[in-house]
Amino acid sequence: MDYYPPNFLKDLKKIHLTGIKGVGMTALALCLVDAGCEVSGSDVSDEFVTDEVLRKRNISWKIGFSPSNVDDDINALVFTAAHGGLKNPEVMSAKDRGIPVFSYAQFMANLANTKDVIGVCGVGGKSTTSAMIANLFDYANLKPSYIVGVGGIFPLGFPGHYEKDGKFFVCESDEYAVSPGVDNRPKFYLINHKILVVTNIEYDHPDIYHSFAETKKAFRLVFEKLPRDGLLVACVDNSNVASLLDNLKCKVITYGFSENADFRIQNYYLDSQKALCRIINGRIKYEFKLSVPGRFNALNALASFIVGKHVGINVDDIILGLESYLGCRRRFEIVKTQNGITYVDDYAHHPKEILNTIHAAREWFSGRRIIVLFQPHTYSRTKALFDDFSFALSKSDVVGLVDIFSSAREEKDDSVNSQLLVDKIKTMNKNSFYIGGVSEIDAWLDKNVMRNDVVITMGAGDIYKYHYAQPSKKYKK
């Protein structure tokens, strides 16, 4: 059963999260605590970007997965596709004991559906746009609830929050499977969107979608599910999005740099580490400045602007709300500057995202050498988009690859690896290197980095941990 009454939370006083340290699960845990629930959890011993968040909210967890972690008085258990999914010993034990078991996608959708849902879908930009909307709504005192799959939102702080009296729920609407191999329906099918933003559509998740046509069909179906009084906010700079907008029953507002967009970015430029945007809607012009770089972030902000305007927020408050947004963890996050070298961390794990991030870095750090350290995520994605990854990564000045970060949901594929990817990149950029493991990054940088360089770690795995180790720096002058 996917759908439960709008007041389903009232009977769920004690909830266990198996895999609590995942970014989505941590945000969910924060929401449940805000809603007055008692939360327990379990996960592996590895340090995650979410550990700090959970500790700050006094949410504890057990190390490892065991039936003994799940108390008999638990009202519900929520699990993810990681750590064995339905075959996790905690999940199987809960089912045997008659404890209601939910996938993360099911539970999050039911929680979101208690309010008017504002979702953001697309291969890139979901987290940032959701965070911008949540921050904007919070600035306008609309008391939003939200779940954003990041380690933190600046200046909001935490990536998840639940307001009992608020009207809106902001979330990422993911096209990935509800429970891979068991329930391959896209997660966003379970959500009853009132407003949906689509940032872009590209081929991703080849383990679920066997063709790009299947991917586009999934997005079209979720567009068609929007109610007549709903709204689709669509970026028409992306031709794949533009091709799916005909004959929808809901209202559609388009945005982009394109002259065909209803809301268009007329001018975008950088000045003193600020991105200045002038947008036009008909004959009306608006201007705002952002503290985050990249044309893609200007588009994310414009989508947020449209959503805010649609729900009736005063334009001045929309602009101030957008200008107060300072970014997310792992989204072009400037970690530190040390010995004249700037370190940036980014979640980019799709070729289009990599290209966007490199382009943004060249604008933001004009004239400086851009070094990308990339950790491919999943064998299936690396193999399916091999040539696209090679082309995108070749656009950095220097690129170093570490080993593929395998998802817990897939088996190793010996036909693809990071060395093969480096060999391909070398045909376009000779400054391409295979590094090995994340622990070997520091020694490699010692030999290859110079003062005034910008070092960007990229990937959806654990490459971000490099920044929080204690390496010894002996860089060239």
C-alpha positions as CSV (number, residue, x, y, z in Angstrom):
1,M,0.0,0.0,0.0
2,D,1.5,3.4,-1.1
3,Y,-1.0,5.9,0.3
4,Y,-2.1,6.5,3.8
5,P,-4.5,9.0,5.4
6,P,-3.2,12.6,5.6
7,N,-3.0,12.2,9.4
8,F,-1.0,9.0,9.3
9,L,1.7,10.5,11.4
10,K,-0.5,10.7,14.5
11,D,-0.1,6.9,15.0
12,L,3.6,6.8,14.3
13,K,5.2,7.9,17.6
14,K,8.4,5.8,17.4
15,I,10.1,5.2,14.0
16,H,13.3,3.3,13.1
17,L,15.4,4.3,10.1
18,T,17.6,1.6,8.6
19,G,20.4,3.5,6.9
20,I,19.8,6.7,8.8
21,K,23.0,8.4,7.6
22,G,21.9,8.7,3.9
23,V,21.3,12.3,3.0
24,G,17.6,11.8,2.4
25,M,17.1,9.6,5.5
26,T,18.9,12.2,7.7
27,A,16.6,14.9,6.4
28,L,13.6,12.7,7.0
29,A,14.8,12.0,10.6
30,L,14.9,15.8,11.2
31,C,11.4,16.1,9.9
32,L,10.1,13.3,12.2
33,V,11.8,14.8,15.3
34,D,10.1,18.2,14.4
35,A,6.8,16.3,14.1
36,G,7.2,15.0,17.6
37,C,8.3,11.4,16.8
38,E,10.9,9.5,18.6
39,V,13.6,8.4,16.1
40,S,16.1,5.6,16.2
41,G,18.4,4.4,13.5
42,S,21.3,2.2,12.3
43,D,24.0,2.5,9.8
44,V,27.6,1.4,8.9
45,S,30.5,2.7,10.9
46,D,32.0,4.9,8.1
47,E,31.9,8.7,8.6
48,F,29.2,10.4,6.4
49,V,28.6,14.0,5.6
50,T,25.4,13.7,7.7
51,D,27.0,12.5,11.0
52,E,27.5,16.1,12.2
53,V,23.9,17.0,11.4
54,L,22.5,14.0,13.4
55,R,24.8,14.7,16.3
56,K,23.7,18.4,16.5
57,R,20.1,17.3,16.7
58,N,20.9,14.6,19.3
59,I,19.7,11.8,17.0
60,S,21.7,8.6,17.8
61,W,22.2,5.5,15.8
62,K,23.5,1.9,16.2
63,I,26.5,0.7,14.3
64,G,25.7,-2.3,12.0
65,F,22.3,-3.9,11.2
66,S,20.7,-6.3,13.6
67,P,17.1,-7.3,14.6
68,S,18.0,-6.2,18.1
69,N,18.3,-2.6,16.9
70,V,14.5,-2.6,16.2
71,D,12.5,-2.4,19.5
72,D,9.2,-4.2,19.7
73,D,7.3,-0.9,20.3
74,I,8.5,0.6,17.0
75,N,5.5,1.9,15.0
76,A,7.2,1.8,11.6
77,L,10.6,1.1,10.0
78,V,11.9,3.0,7.0
79,F,14.6,1.6,4.8
80,T,16.5,2.5,1.6
81,A,17.8,0.5,-1.4
82,A,21.3,0.5,0.2
83,H,22.4,-2.1,2.8
84,G,20.4,-4.9,1.3
85,G,17.1,-3.1,0.9
86,L,14.2,-5.6,1.7
87,K,16.8,-8.3,2.6
88,N,18.4,-6.2,5.4
89,P,18.1,-8.2,8.6
90,E,16.3,-5.3,10.4
91,V,13.7,-5.0,7.6
92,M,13.1,-8.8,7.5
93,S,12.8,-8.9,11.3
94,A,10.3,-6.0,11.4
95,K,8.1,-7.6,8.8
96,D,8.1,-10.9,10.7
97,R,7.0,-9.1,13.8
98,G,4.2,-7.2,12.0
99,I,5.9,-3.8,12.2
100,P,4.9,-1.6,9.2
101,V,7.7,-1.4,6.8
102,F,8.1,1.5,4.3
103,S,10.7,2.3,1.7
104,Y,12.2,5.8,2.0
105,A,10.3,6.8,-1.2
106,Q,7.0,5.6,0.2
107,F,7.4,7.3,3.6
108,M,8.7,10.5,2.2
109,A,5.9,10.8,-0.3
110,N,3.3,10.2,2.4
111,L,4.8,12.8,4.6
112,A,5.0,15.3,1.8
113,N,1.5,14.6,0.7
114,T,0.1,15.9,4.0
115,K,0.7,19.3,2.5
116,D,0.8,21.2,-0.8
117,V,3.9,19.6,-2.4
118,I,6.4,21.7,-4.4
119,G,8.8,19.2,-6.0
120,V,11.9,19.6,-8.1
121,C,12.8,17.0,-10.7
122,G,15.6,16.7,-13.3
123,V,19.0,15.1,-13.6
124,G,20.8,18.1,-12.2
125,G,19.7,21.0,-9.9
126,K,17.1,19.2,-7.8
127,S,18.9,19.8,-4.5
128,T,20.0,23.3,-5.1
129,T,16.6,24.5,-6.5
130,S,14.7,22.7,-3.6
131,A,17.1,24.4,-1.1
132,M,16.6,27.8,-2.8
133,I,12.8,27.5,-2.6
134,A,12.9,26.3,1.0
135,N,15.2,29.2,2.0
136,L,13.0,31.7,0.0
137,F,9.8,30.5,1.7
138,D,11.4,30.5,5.1
139,Y,12.6,34.1,4.5
140,A,9.0,35.0,3.5
141,N,7.8,33.4,6.8
142,L,5.7,30.8,5.0
143,K,6.9,28.1,7.4
144,P,7.8,25.5,4.8
145,S,8.5,21.9,5.5
146,Y,11.2,20.4,3.4
147,I,13.5,17.5,2.7
148,V,16.6,18.2,0.7
149,G,19.3,15.5,0.2
150,V,22.3,17.5,1.2
151,G,24.5,17.7,4.3
152,G,23.3,21.2,5.1
153,I,21.7,24.4,3.6
154,F,23.2,27.8,4.2
155,P,21.8,29.8,6.0
156,L,18.9,27.5,6.9
157,G,21.3,25.1,8.5
158,F,19.6,21.7,8.5
159,P,18.5,19.9,5.4
160,G,15.1,18.7,6.7
161,H,12.3,20.4,8.7
162,Y,8.7,19.8,9.4
163,E,6.1,22.6,10.3
164,K,2.8,21.2,11.6
165,D,1.0,24.5,10.7
166,G,2.8,25.3,7.4
167,K,1.0,24.8,4.1
168,F,3.9,23.8,1.8
169,F,6.3,20.8,1.6
170,V,9.4,21.3,-0.6
171,C,11.3,18.3,-1.8
172,E,13.4,16.7,-4.6
173,S,11.3,14.5,-6.9
174,D,13.6,11.7,-8.0
175,E,13.1,9.6,-11.1
176,Y,15.1,6.7,-9.6
177,A,13.3,3.5,-8.6
178,V,11.2,3.1,-5.4
179,S,13.0,-0.1,-4.5
180,P,15.4,-1.3,-7.3
181,G,14.6,-4.8,-8.5
182,V,11.5,-5.0,-6.4
183,D,9.5,-1.9,-7.3
184,N,11.0,-0.1,-10.3
185,R,8.4,2.7,-10.4
186,P,10.0,6.1,-10.3
187,K,9.9,7.6,-6.8
188,F,8.3,10.8,-8.1
189,Y,5.1,8.8,-9.1
190,L,4.2,8.5,-5.4
191,I,4.1,12.3,-4.8
192,N,1.0,14.4,-5.3
193,H,2.6,17.5,-6.6
194,K,0.9,20.9,-6.6
195,I,3.9,22.6,-8.2
196,L,6.6,20.8,-10.0
197,V,9.9,22.3,-11.3
198,V,11.8,20.4,-14.1
199,T,15.3,21.7,-14.4
200,N,16.5,19.4,-17.2
201,I,16.1,15.8,-18.5
202,E,19.1,13.7,-19.5
203,Y,19.8,10.0,-19.7
204,D,20.8,8.7,-16.3
205,H,20.3,5.5,-14.2
206,P,20.9,3.0,-16.9
207,D,20.3,0.3,-14.3
208,I,16.7,1.3,-14.3
209,Y,16.0,2.9,-17.6
210,H,17.1,0.8,-20.6
211,S,16.8,3.7,-23.0
212,F,16.5,7.5,-23.0
213,A,13.0,7.0,-24.4
214,E,12.0,5.3,-21.2
215,T,13.4,8.1,-19.1
216,K,11.5,10.7,-21.1
217,K,8.3,8.7,-20.8
218,A,8.7,8.6,-17.0
219,F,9.0,12.4,-16.9
220,R,6.0,12.9,-19.2
221,L,3.8,10.7,-17.0
222,V,4.6,12.7,-13.9
223,F,3.8,15.9,-15.8
224,E,0.5,14.4,-16.8
225,K,-0.2,13.6,-13.2
226,L,-0.2,17.2,-12.2
227,P,-3.8,18.5,-11.4
228,R,-5.6,21.1,-13.5
229,D,-4.9,23.7,-10.8
230,G,-1.3,22.6,-10.6
231,L,1.8,24.3,-12.1
232,L,4.7,22.9,-14.1
233,V,7.8,25.3,-14.1
234,A,9.9,24.1,-17.0
235,C,13.4,25.0,-18.2
236,V,13.1,25.2,-22.0
237,D,16.8,25.7,-22.5
238,N,16.8,21.9,-22.3
239,S,15.4,20.5,-25.5
240,N,14.3,17.3,-23.9
241,V,12.1,19.2,-21.5
242,A,10.7,21.4,-24.2
243,S,9.7,18.3,-26.2
244,L,7.4,17.1,-23.4
245,L,5.3,20.1,-22.7
246,D,2.4,19.9,-25.2
247,N,-1.2,19.2,-24.3
248,L,-0.8,19.1,-20.5
249,K,-3.9,19.8,-18.4
250,C,-2.0,22.0,-15.8
251,K,-0.6,25.5,-16.2
252,V,2.9,25.6,-17.6
253,I,5.4,28.4,-17.1
254,T,8.7,28.2,-18.9
255,Y,12.0,29.7,-18.0
256,G,15.6,29.9,-19.3
257,F,18.1,32.0,-21.3
258,S,16.0,31.1,-24.4
259,E,14.0,33.8,-26.1
260,N,11.1,31.5,-26.1
261,A,10.9,31.3,-22.3
262,D,8.1,33.1,-20.4
263,F,10.7,34.2,-17.8
264,R,14.0,34.8,-19.4
265,I,17.5,35.6,-18.1
266,Q,18.3,38.7,-20.2
267,N,21.7,39.3,-18.7
268,Y,24.1,37.4,-16.4
269,Y,27.5,38.5,-15.3
270,L,29.9,38.2,-12.4
271,D,31.2,41.0,-10.2
272,S,33.2,40.8,-7.0
273,Q,32.2,37.1,-6.4
274,K,28.5,37.8,-7.0
275,A,26.4,36.6,-9.9
276,L,24.1,39.4,-11.2
277,C,21.0,38.4,-13.0
278,R,18.5,40.5,-15.0
279,I,15.3,38.7,-15.9
280,I,12.4,39.7,-18.1
281,N,8.8,38.6,-18.1
282,G,6.9,40.3,-20.9
283,R,7.8,44.0,-20.4
284,I,8.6,43.6,-16.7
285,K,12.2,43.4,-15.6
286,Y,13.7,42.2,-12.3
287,E,17.2,42.1,-11.0
288,F,18.9,40.1,-8.2
289,K,22.4,38.9,-7.3
290,L,23.5,35.5,-6.1
291,S,26.3,34.3,-3.9
292,V,26.6,31.1,-5.8
293,P,28.3,30.8,-9.2
294,G,27.2,29.4,-12.5
295,R,24.6,30.0,-15.2
296,F,22.9,26.8,-13.9
297,N,22.4,28.4,-10.5
298,A,21.0,31.5,-12.2
299,L,18.4,29.2,-13.8
300,N,17.8,27.4,-10.4
301,A,17.2,30.8,-8.9
302,L,14.8,31.9,-11.7
303,A,12.8,28.7,-11.2
304,S,12.5,29.5,-7.5
305,F,11.5,33.1,-8.3
306,I,8.6,31.8,-10.5
307,V,7.5,29.5,-7.7
308,G,7.6,32.3,-5.1
309,K,5.7,34.6,-7.4
310,H,3.0,32.0,-8.2
311,V,2.2,31.5,-4.5
312,G,1.9,35.2,-3.9
313,I,5.2,36.2,-2.2
314,N,6.0,39.9,-2.6
315,V,8.6,40.4,-5.3
316,D,10.9,42.3,-3.0
317,D,10.9,39.5,-0.5
318,I,11.5,36.9,-3.3
319,I,14.6,38.8,-4.3
320,L,15.9,39.3,-0.8
321,G,15.2,35.6,-0.1
322,L,17.2,34.5,-3.1
323,E,20.0,36.9,-2.2
324,S,20.2,35.4,1.3
325,Y,20.8,31.9,-0.1
326,L,24.5,30.9,0.4
327,G,24.6,27.4,-0.9
328,C,24.5,23.7,0.1
329,R,27.0,21.2,1.3
330,R,28.7,19.5,-1.6
331,R,27.2,21.9,-4.2
332,F,30.1,24.0,-5.4
333,E,31.1,24.3,-1.7
334,I,34.2,26.3,-1.2
335,V,35.8,24.2,1.6
336,K,38.9,26.3,2.3
337,T,41.8,28.2,0.9
338,Q,45.2,27.0,2.0
339,N,48.7,27.8,0.8
340,G,47.2,29.9,-2.0
341,I,45.1,26.9,-3.3
342,T,41.3,27.0,-3.2
343,Y,39.5,23.7,-2.5
344,V,36.0,23.1,-3.8
345,D,33.7,20.1,-3.4
346,D,30.8,19.3,-5.7
347,Y,28.4,16.4,-6.1
348,A,28.5,16.5,-9.9
349,H,28.3,12.9,-11.1
350,H,26.7,13.2,-14.6
351,P,28.6,14.5,-17.6
352,K,26.4,17.5,-18.0
353,E,26.8,18.4,-14.4
354,I,30.6,18.1,-14.7
355,L,30.6,20.4,-17.7
356,N,28.5,23.0,-15.9
357,T,30.7,22.9,-12.8
358,I,33.9,23.3,-14.8
359,H,32.4,26.2,-16.7
360,A,31.2,27.9,-13.5
361,A,34.7,27.4,-11.9
362,R,36.3,29.1,-14.9
363,E,34.0,32.1,-14.5
364,W,34.2,32.3,-10.7
365,F,38.0,31.8,-10.6
366,S,39.0,33.5,-13.8
367,G,42.5,32.9,-15.0
368,R,43.3,30.2,-12.5
369,R,44.2,26.6,-13.3
370,I,41.3,24.2,-12.7
371,I,42.2,20.7,-11.3
372,V,39.3,18.2,-11.2
373,L,39.5,15.1,-9.0
374,F,36.7,12.9,-10.1
375,Q,35.3,9.7,-8.5
376,P,32.9,7.9,-10.9
377,H,29.7,6.7,-9.3
378,T,28.4,3.2,-10.2
379,Y,29.7,0.9,-12.9
380,S,26.5,1.1,-14.9
381,R,26.5,4.9,-15.2
382,T,30.2,5.0,-16.0
383,K,29.9,2.4,-18.7
384,A,26.7,3.8,-20.3
385,L,28.1,7.4,-20.4
386,F,31.8,6.5,-20.9
387,D,32.4,8.8,-23.9
388,D,30.4,11.7,-22.4
389,F,32.4,11.5,-19.1
390,S,35.6,11.5,-21.1
391,F,34.7,14.6,-23.0
392,A,33.4,16.5,-20.0
393,L,36.4,15.8,-17.8
394,S,38.8,16.7,-20.6
395,K,37.6,20.3,-20.3
396,S,39.5,20.8,-17.0
397,D,43.1,21.9,-17.1
398,V,44.2,18.8,-15.1
399,V,42.1,15.8,-14.2
400,G,42.8,13.0,-11.7
401,L,40.5,10.0,-11.3
402,V,40.1,7.8,-8.3
403,D,38.5,4.4,-8.4
404,I,34.8,3.9,-9.2
405,F,32.6,4.2,-6.1
406,S,30.3,1.2,-6.4
407,S,26.7,1.5,-5.3
408,A,25.5,-1.1,-2.8
409,R,22.7,-1.9,-5.3
410,E,25.1,-3.2,-8.0
411,E,27.8,-5.8,-8.6
412,K,31.3,-5.1,-9.8
413,D,31.8,-4.9,-13.6
414,D,35.4,-5.6,-14.6
415,S,34.8,-4.3,-18.1
416,V,34.9,-0.6,-16.9
417,N,37.3,1.2,-14.5
418,S,38.9,4.6,-13.9
419,Q,42.1,3.7,-15.7
420,L,40.2,3.0,-18.9
421,L,38.4,6.3,-18.5
422,V,41.8,8.1,-18.0
423,D,43.1,6.5,-21.2
424,K,40.2,7.9,-23.1
425,I,40.5,11.4,-21.6
426,K,44.2,11.4,-22.5
427,T,43.3,11.4,-26.2
428,M,41.7,14.9,-25.6
429,N,43.7,16.2,-22.6
430,K,47.2,14.9,-21.9
431,N,47.1,16.2,-18.3
432,S,45.0,13.2,-17.2
433,F,46.0,10.8,-14.5
434,Y,44.8,7.8,-12.6
435,I,45.3,8.3,-8.9
436,G,44.0,5.1,-7.2
437,G,42.1,5.4,-3.9
438,V,40.9,8.6,-2.2
439,S,43.7,8.1,0.4
440,E,46.2,8.6,-2.4
441,I,45.0,12.0,-3.4
442,D,47.2,14.0,-1.1
443,A,50.4,12.4,-2.4
444,W,49.3,13.0,-6.0
445,L,48.5,16.6,-5.3
446,D,52.0,17.1,-3.7
447,K,53.4,16.4,-7.1
448,N,50.9,18.1,-9.3
449,V,49.3,21.1,-7.6
450,M,50.7,24.7,-7.6
451,R,49.9,27.9,-5.8
452,N,46.8,29.7,-7.1
453,D,45.3,26.4,-8.4
454,V,41.6,25.5,-7.8
455,V,41.2,21.9,-6.8
456,I,37.6,20.5,-7.2
457,T,36.6,17.1,-5.9
458,M,33.6,15.8,-7.8
459,G,31.4,12.7,-7.4
460,A,28.5,11.2,-5.5
461,G,30.6,8.8,-3.5
462,D,33.0,9.5,-0.6
463,I,35.6,11.7,-2.3
464,Y,34.5,14.6,-0.2
465,K,36.2,12.9,2.8
466,Y,39.5,14.0,1.4
467,H,38.9,17.5,2.6
468,Y,38.4,16.4,6.2
469,A,41.5,14.2,6.5
470,Q,44.7,15.6,7.9
471,P,47.1,15.6,4.9
472,S,50.5,17.1,4.9
473,K,50.9,19.8,2.3
474,K,54.2,20.3,0.4
475,Y,53.0,22.0,-2.7
476,K,55.1,23.6,-5.4
477,K,55.5,27.4,-5.3
